[in-house]
Amino acid sequence: MLAFGPVPSRRLGRSLGINNIPPKTCSYSCIYCQLGRTTQHIIKRKSFYKPAEIFREVKRKVNEAISRNEKIDYLTFVPDGEPTLDVNLGREISLLRQIGIPVAVLTNSSLIWREDVKEDLLKANLVSLKIDAATEALWRKINRPCKGLSLDRILDGIADFAEAFKGTLITETMLIDEIKYDDELRKIAVFLRELNGLEKAYVAIPTRPPAEKWVKPAKEETVNLAYQIFSEKLGTEKVEYLIGYEGNAFASTGKVKEDLLAITAVHPMRREAVKELLRKANAEWRVIEELLHKNLLVEVRYEGDLYYMRRLPSRTSGY
Ligand code: SF4
């Protein structure tokens, strides 16, 4: 299937997915990949499908959505592998932009140092870059890159791309349990801080079955730690976490419980902020105790302060 959806996405609104890569053709073999281990581990760009064929399929899906009165916010390259391995990516983006809907690409960033890949990505309206590690050893452990790749070259390529890109730039950092992050989170945050025009840095956890059985999503404490460290360097408005609550259910409803759950699904709330929200809604602290008791909220401590965040879905029974 060359095109699918549209599906709701927290980052992209309603997104029509484009699959321009055959299954598991990737320059990485991430330990958390929801598609399993990479079978075609390559870094050489190739032609997989005809750009006209992809355009036709996407146009058909767009027309179907229009006939159902469905909105599409982005046409998104989110294939079963790494989209920049497609040597026709730039041509496809140019064709698709004629439809009049913004085009997004979710890439693992591994080939961004190549001039042709950079030129292709510059044509998109939104680019999401994977940055799981800032040091070689952790990068090798988590992303398991194809031979011939170098993290330094990739990080330089990302910085160069950010300088030139005029569209919306976001990043995603996946956090895994039992990984010793030590100073890594700070190093990633420092790198992100220097990126020109970065709109949002997402901290994510794997929410679907991973390639390696031992891989578990990071615990709430680690997600909160990453959020706090990233926020210190980038500002709170630039950091959110993605912990499996996708969709558009994040608008304020005026109902205090729902609002609390919606806000804490995106970022942790400091105890004082929670108290303030309750005060404005004329509600009592009992509401929080109930949400904690029902295992919907969790209390985490960071540098002496208490924070409240959504219980990670995979750790909540009944989800
Ligand atoms: S980069 Fe994406 S597709 Fe490739 S192995 Fe990692 S998670 Fe899977």
Boltz pocket constraint, residues with backbone or C-beta under 6 A from the ligand:
constraints:
  - pocket:
      binder: B
      contacts: [[A, 26], [A, 27], [A, 28], [A, 29], [A, 30], [A, 32], [A, 33], [A, 34], [A, 35], [A, 36], [A, 38], [A, 79], [A, 80], [A, 81], [A, 82], [A, 108], [A, 143]]
      max_distance: 6.0
